[in-house]
Amino acid sequence: MTAILKVDTIQDTSGNNIINESSDTITIGASGDTTNIVGTLQNNGAALPSDFVKLATASASGASYISFDGYFTSDYRNYVVFYNNLFSSSSASTAYVKIRQGNADKSDTNYRFVTNFATRTSSANNWYTNQGGWDVNTGARITADTLGDIENEAGQLMLNIFNPLSTASDTRLIGDLIYMRASDVELIRSQIQMEYNNTGACSGLTLYVDSGNISSTWTLYGIKS
């Protein structure tokens, strides 16, 4: 026996629309609900792509550092991590990023980096290219001047890590940060380029400040090749 049900709207017992068609658009789920798909969701017969996948997220407040480790796998070639609302407890702190191998920070003299800064004060624009290092142990500096020390001055940072599990080439990353200098006197954008001169597989990253404590929420995504 074959049956056909013809309706525009299906509601739950509370009267909320859970399936609705209007103007050739079908809406599934009610506001505040979680829609669970069992099986494979398809687009015109083909599975929807999942090449950009959220892998992890966490928040830190008043921490000595922010680290993640163990999320890099052969499922993804490249990764991007976002740090939102990044600020320090100190009005005189500089922020750095280091790589991790085997669940431990690397603090040897293998870091090579250059960081460019575009800034704006109340009276002038500026461009600086004088922050860099070759075979240093600090990691890459990501702030031009002191990082904001309240959430209203917090930075928004994106780091791209390329093929971190490769043991045939050095670990390289680039980044982009926008923030307000402590005391709310200068808007700053940092562009970061870093190489770790070692072919060991990178397992994670650590973000830290050289004084005070650090706060942020980070989210890591994997990108398939």
C-alpha positions in Angstrom: 0.0 0.0 0.0 1.3 3.4 -0.9 0.2 6.6 0.9 1.0 10.3 0.2 0.7 12.9 3.0 0.3 16.5 1.5 0.8 19.3 4.0 2.8 22.5 4.2 3.5 22.3 7.9 4.1 19.6 10.6 4.1 20.7 14.2 5.2 19.1 17.5 2.7 18.7 20.4 3.5 22.2 21.7 2.5 23.8 18.4 6.0 24.6 17.1 6.7 24.1 13.4 9.2 21.3 13.0 8.8 21.0 9.2 7.6 23.9 7.2 7.6 24.8 3.5 7.1 28.4 2.4 8.0 30.0 -1.0 10.0 26.9 -2.1 12.1 26.9 1.1 11.8 24.0 3.5 12.7 24.7 7.2 13.4 21.7 9.5 13.5 22.2 13.3 12.1 24.7 15.7 14.0 27.6 17.3 16.1 26.3 20.2 15.9 22.7 19.1 18.8 20.4 18.1 18.3 18.7 14.8 20.0 15.3 14.7 20.6 13.7 11.3 20.9 9.9 11.4 22.6 8.6 8.2 24.0 10.7 5.4 22.7 14.1 4.5 22.8 14.6 0.8 22.8 17.4 -1.7 21.0 16.2 -5.0 22.2 12.7 -4.4 25.7 13.5 -3.3 27.0 13.6 0.3 27.5 17.1 1.7 31.2 18.1 1.9 32.9 18.1 5.3 36.3 19.6 4.3 36.3 22.3 6.9 35.6 20.7 10.3 35.5 22.0 13.8 37.8 19.9 16.0 37.9 21.5 19.4 37.2 24.6 21.4 38.0 25.8 24.9 38.2 28.9 27.0 41.0 30.1 29.4 40.7 32.9 31.9 43.7 34.3 33.8 45.9 31.4 32.7 49.7 31.2 32.5 49.4 30.1 28.9 46.9 28.6 26.4 47.8 25.3 24.8 46.2 22.6 22.7 47.7 19.3 21.6 46.9 16.0 19.9 44.2 17.3 17.4 46.4 17.1 14.3 45.8 13.9 12.4 46.2 12.4 8.9 42.5 13.3 8.3 43.5 16.9 7.5 46.4 18.6 5.8 46.1 22.1 7.1 44.5 23.8 10.1 43.2 27.2 11.3 42.8 28.3 14.9 40.8 31.3 16.1 41.5 33.0 19.4 38.7 35.4 20.3 38.7 38.0 23.1 42.5 37.6 23.7 43.8 39.9 26.5 46.3 39.9 29.4 46.0 40.7 33.0 49.1 43.0 32.7 49.2 46.4 30.9 52.8 45.7 29.9 52.8 42.2 28.3 53.9 41.0 24.9 52.3 37.8 23.4 54.1 35.0 21.6 53.3 31.7 20.0 55.3 28.4 20.2 54.8 25.1 18.6 54.5 21.8 20.5 56.0 18.3 19.7 54.9 15.2 21.6 52.7 17.2 24.0 55.5 19.6 25.1 56.4 23.2 24.2 59.6 23.6 22.0 61.8 26.2 23.6 65.1 25.7 21.7 66.7 28.2 19.3 64.9 27.1 16.2 62.3 29.9 15.7 62.5 32.3 12.8 59.9 34.9 12.4 59.0 38.4 11.2 55.9 40.3 12.3 54.6 43.4 10.5 52.4 46.0 12.2 49.9 48.5 10.9 48.8 51.0 13.6 46.5 53.9 14.0 46.5 56.5 16.9 44.3 59.5 17.2 46.7 61.5 15.0 48.6 59.2 12.6 48.9 56.0 10.7 52.1 53.9 11.0 53.7 50.8 9.4 56.5 48.9 11.1 58.5 45.8 10.0 61.1 45.9 12.7 60.0 42.9 14.8 61.7 39.6 14.0 64.1 36.9 15.1 66.4 34.2 13.6 67.2 31.1 15.6 65.6 32.4 18.8 63.9 30.5 21.6 60.9 32.7 22.4 58.6 31.6 19.6 57.1 34.2 17.3 56.1 37.6 18.7 52.6 38.4 17.7 52.0 41.8 19.3 53.6 45.0 18.3 53.1 46.8 21.6 51.5 45.9 24.9 48.4 43.6 24.5 45.2 45.0 25.8 44.6 44.3 29.5 40.8 44.5 29.6 38.3 42.6 27.4 37.2 45.8 25.7 40.8 46.0 24.2 40.9 42.3 23.5 42.5 40.9 20.3 41.0 38.7 17.7 43.7 36.3 16.3 43.7 33.8 13.4 46.6 31.4 12.9 47.0 29.1 9.9 49.2 26.0 10.3 50.4 24.2 7.2 50.9 20.4 7.1 52.0 20.2 10.8 52.5 16.5 10.8 55.1 16.5 8.0 58.5 15.2 8.9 59.9 16.2 5.5 59.7 20.0 6.0 59.9 22.6 8.8 56.7 23.7 10.5 55.4 27.0 9.2 52.5 29.2 10.1 51.1 32.6 9.3 48.7 34.7 11.4 46.6 37.9 11.6 45.8 39.8 14.8 43.8 42.9 15.5 43.7 44.5 18.9 43.7 47.7 20.9 46.9 48.6 22.7 46.7 48.7 26.5 45.3 52.0 27.8 43.1 52.2 24.6 45.5 54.5 22.8 46.4 52.7 19.6 44.6 50.3 17.2 47.0 47.6 15.9 47.0 44.9 13.3 49.8 42.3 13.3 50.7 40.0 10.4 52.8 37.1 11.6 55.1 34.7 9.7 56.9 31.9 11.6 59.1 28.9 10.8 60.2 26.3 13.3 63.5 25.0 11.9 63.0 21.4 12.7 61.4 18.6 10.7 59.7 16.9 13.7 55.9 16.6 13.6 54.1 19.5 15.2 51.4 18.3 17.7 50.0 21.6 18.9 50.5 25.3 19.8 51.0 27.4 22.9 50.1 31.0 23.2 51.6 33.0 26.2 52.4 36.5 27.4 55.7 37.5 29.0 54.0 39.1 32.0 50.7 38.6 33.7 48.1 36.0 32.7 46.2 35.4 29.4 42.5 34.9 28.6 40.9 33.8 25.4 38.5 31.4 23.8 40.1 29.3 21.0 38.5 27.2 18.3 40.4 24.8 16.0 39.3 23.7 12.5 40.8 21.0 10.3 40.9 21.5 6.5 41.1 18.5 4.2 43.4 18.7 1.2 
